[in-house]
Amino acid sequence: MKTLFVTDLDKTLLRSEERLSEYSVKTINKLIGDGMCFSYATARSSLTADKVASQLKIKVPLIVFNGAFIVDSVTKKIILSNYFNSDEVKTVREVLIKNRINPIVYADFNGTEKFTFFRGDMNYGKKFFLDSRQNDPRRNETDDPKAVYDKDGKTFYFSCIGDKKDLEPAYESLKSDIRFHCILQLDAYCDTYWLEILPAKATKAHGILQLKTFLKCEKVVCFGDGKNDLEMFKAADECYAVENAVPELKKVATGIIASNDEDGVAKWLEVNWERYER
């Protein structure tokens, strides 16, 4: 039975210091070489995912930006995309302005991806993130808070970073709107919250089902740790939460495996992969 194995990256496949262990790289590459159909689904961009996972010799497309894009694993060219239309951007903009939230806005400008932010509003969490992207070629700063909503770009992702109490009102306003996919969760590396707003079809769940069809697989097995993996878990045939996963994910998981710092995903695959190929 042809099976697609899909893992989250941060705090699932990656260790807590944001790197792959030598064991995970060696084990997964051997299994890929033996015929395993393996990919990842991440909230990271294609660029930042490649910085931490380039050692993996993945042959099938990758799911990035929580499902906004499916990209070629070699060329990183976009295969499938999900963008907001102008009315959707207007709605999100009105809600964020009403709640005094200055987002980081990701958009495509004639094939060039940029993330734009207002430099006049900086909190600990936003600074932590932006400091880690100092040399990112996509970085675009502005002194005008309205300029982040540049109409010349095709917007696909709003990232709002701050205290939970400050982000919750916007989340409550948008989460029930069928045009949007909203995630509010604690960051994996910094003690601050992220509100992520994407087009409705930009989900890891939609991404793995598209990949399943594209690759003609009969089954999907996935791995994760966070709230943004919940929908992917519900869409998969089997789903395994690492020991360090949030309680909500463990509750719906097929099983619990060793933690990210114990190479849980690679160890599980090494033991179990062959039985899916019989």
JOLINFEN-V708622 format. One record per residue. N is the residue number from 1. NEAR is the number of other C-alpha atoms within 10 Angstrom. Layout:
n:N near:NEAR
n:N near:NEAR
//
This chain:
n:1 near:10
n:2 near:17
n:3 near:20
n:4 near:24
n:5 near:23
n:6 near:25
n:7 near:23
n:8 near:27
n:9 near:24
n:10 near:24
n:11 near:22
n:12 near:25
n:13 near:29
n:14 near:20
n:15 near:18
n:16 near:15
n:17 near:10
n:18 near:16
n:19 near:16
n:20 near:22
n:21 near:17
n:22 near:10
n:23 near:12
n:24 near:22
n:25 near:17
n:26 near:13
n:27 near:17
n:28 near:21
n:29 near:18
n:30 near:15
n:31 near:17
n:32 near:16
n:33 near:13
n:34 near:10
n:35 near:14
n:36 near:22
n:37 near:20
n:38 near:23
n:39 near:23
n:40 near:22
n:41 near:29
n:42 near:23
n:43 near:21
n:44 near:17
n:45 near:16
n:46 near:21
n:47 near:14
n:48 near:14
n:49 near:20
n:50 near:14
n:51 near:12
n:52 near:15
n:53 near:18
n:54 near:15
n:55 near:13
n:56 near:20
n:57 near:17
n:58 near:21
n:59 near:16
n:60 near:17
n:61 near:25
n:62 near:27
n:63 near:34
n:64 near:26
n:65 near:22
n:66 near:27
n:67 near:26
n:68 near:25
n:69 near:26
n:70 near:27
n:71 near:19
n:72 near:18
n:73 near:20
n:74 near:13
n:75 near:8
n:76 near:14
n:77 near:13
n:78 near:17
n:79 near:11
n:80 near:15
n:81 near:13
n:82 near:19
n:83 near:20
n:84 near:20
n:85 near:13
n:86 near:11
n:87 near:9
n:88 near:16
n:89 near:19
n:90 near:13
n:91 near:11
n:92 near:20
n:93 near:19
n:94 near:13
n:95 near:16
n:96 near:21
n:97 near:14
n:98 near:11
n:99 near:14
n:100 near:12
n:101 near:18
n:102 near:23
n:103 near:27
n:104 near:24
n:105 near:22
n:106 near:24
n:107 near:26
n:108 near:16
n:109 near:14
n:110 near:9
n:111 near:10
n:112 near:10
n:113 near:17
n:114 near:20
n:115 near:21
n:116 near:22
n:117 near:27
n:118 near:19
n:119 near:14
n:120 near:12
n:121 near:13
n:122 near:15
n:123 near:12
n:124 near:14
n:125 near:20
n:126 near:21
n:127 near:14
n:128 near:15
n:129 near:13
n:130 near:16
n:131 near:11
n:132 near:9
n:133 near:13
n:134 near:10
n:135 near:9
n:136 near:14
n:137 near:12
n:138 near:17
n:139 near:16
n:140 near:16
n:141 near:17
n:142 near:13
n:143 near:12
n:144 near:11
n:145 near:18
n:146 near:13
n:147 near:14
n:148 near:23
n:149 near:22
n:150 near:13
n:151 near:12
n:152 near:10
n:153 near:17
n:154 near:21
n:155 near:26
n:156 near:22
n:157 near:24
n:158 near:25
n:159 near:18
n:160 near:23
n:161 near:28
n:162 near:22
n:163 near:17
n:164 near:16
n:165 near:9
n:166 near:15
n:167 near:20
n:168 near:15
n:169 near:14
n:170 near:23
n:171 near:19
n:172 near:12
n:173 near:12
n:174 near:19
n:175 near:15
n:176 near:11
n:177 near:11
n:178 near:10
n:179 near:15
n:180 near:18
n:181 near:18
n:182 near:23
n:183 near:17
n:184 near:20
n:185 near:15
n:186 near:18
n:187 near:15
n:188 near:15
n:189 near:14
n:190 near:12
n:191 near:11
n:192 near:18
n:193 near:22
n:194 near:20
n:195 near:22
n:196 near:22
n:197 near:24
n:198 near:26
n:199 near:23
n:200 near:18
n:201 near:18
n:202 near:27
n:203 near:27
n:204 near:30
n:205 near:21
n:206 near:19
n:207 near:23
n:208 near:27
n:209 near:18
n:210 near:15
n:211 near:20
n:212 near:19
n:213 near:11
n:214 near:11
n:215 near:15
n:216 near:12
n:217 near:16
n:218 near:12
n:219 near:17
n:220 near:22
n:221 near:21
n:222 near:28
n:223 near:28
n:224 near:33
n:225 near:28
n:226 near:23
n:227 near:17
n:228 near:22
n:229 near:26
n:230 near:20
n:231 near:14
n:232 near:28
n:233 near:25
n:234 near:15
n:235 near:18
n:236 near:22
n:237 near:14
n:238 near:16
n:239 near:26
n:240 near:26
n:241 near:30
n:242 near:27
n:243 near:20
n:244 near:18
n:245 near:21
n:246 near:14
n:247 near:14
n:248 near:13
n:249 near:23
n:250 near:23
n:251 near:12
n:252 near:14
n:253 near:21
n:254 near:16
n:255 near:14
n:256 near:18
n:257 near:21
n:258 near:18
n:259 near:20
n:260 near:26
n:261 near:19
n:262 near:16
n:263 near:21
n:264 near:22
n:265 near:25
n:266 near:22
n:267 near:16
n:268 near:13
n:269 near:16
n:270 near:15
n:271 near:9
n:272 near:11
n:273 near:17
n:274 near:13
n:275 near:8
n:276 near:13
n:277 near:11
n:278 near:7
//
